[in-house]
Amino acid sequence: MNELTIVEIEALDGATILEFGTDWCGYCKAAQPLIASALAERQDVRHIKIEDGKGRRLGRLFKVKLWPTLVFLKNGQEVGRLIRPDSAVLISEALDKI
């Protein structure tokens, strides 16, 4: 999992998903196959996992309250988000917007 700064995130070019969560979170584990399925044919989308939790400022900057939270960015700007996604279709639909 990466630890980026807000400046680095805002400088990202193209389509990006930021995935906030932890390795031990049950919801995060359950979402992994859904995320992988939605991204399977979307090589144009950058997927960055960000370890969140106590002392992690980036999650607070994005107002993350539940895991996993997927933040969809276009050229470093948020265009959508999903919290605890339970469907690859929902993720794919959000990807279509970026």
N, C-alpha and C positions, 0 to 999 in steps of 0.2 A: 504494500500500500504506500502511496506517495504522500509526501508532505510538501505541498506547493504553497506559495504565497498568493494573496489576492491579486497582486500586480501581475504575477505570472499567469494566473487564470484569465485575467482580463486581456492579456496579450495573445491568448490562444486564437489561432486562425481556423476557420471552418467549424464543423460540427463536433461537439464533445459532450459526453455524458460524464458527470461527476457522480460517483457512487459513494455516499457517506454510509459507513457502517463499521462493523468489527468482525474479526474472524470467528468469534465465539457466539455471535448473535444467531439464534434459531431462525428468525425471519430473514436475515441476510443469507444464511445458507439455503433456505427454501427458495429464495429469489434467484440464485445463481443460474440454474438451468433455464429459467425464463429469460433472463438477461442474455445469456449465451445464445438462445434460440433467436431472439429478436435481433441480435447483432450478427448472426451467422452470415448473412449476405450483405452486410453493411460495412465493408472494409473502409469506407470513407468516413466513418465515425470513430473518433478517438474515445476510448473508455478508460477513465482514470478512477481507481479505487482510492478512497481517502479514509484512513483510520480516524474514527471520531471517538469522542469521550472526554472525560475530565481532563482539563488542561489543554485541550485541542481547540485553538481559537477559530480555525477555518469553519468548522461546523457551526459555531456561534454566529460568525459573520453571515452565513447563509441561513440562519435561523432554523437549523435542523433540530427537531425534537424527537422524532422516531426514526428507527433504522429498519431497513435501508431507505434512504431518501435518494432518489435519482434526480439530479438537476441537469436539465438539457440546455446546452449553451450553443449559441451561434455567434461566432467571432468574439468569444469571451463574454457575451451578454446572455443572461438567463431568458429563455423563451418558454420554459415550462418546467414542471416537476411532477414526480410521482412519489407517493409515500407508501411504503410496503406494497409494491405492485404484486398482484396475484394472477397476472395474465401476460403472456408474451404478446398477445394482440394489443393490449393497452400500451405496452412499451413500444411496439412497432408503430402504433398510431402517433405516439409522441415523437418518435424518431422522424416520421414523415414531415413534421413541422420544422425540423432543423435542417 
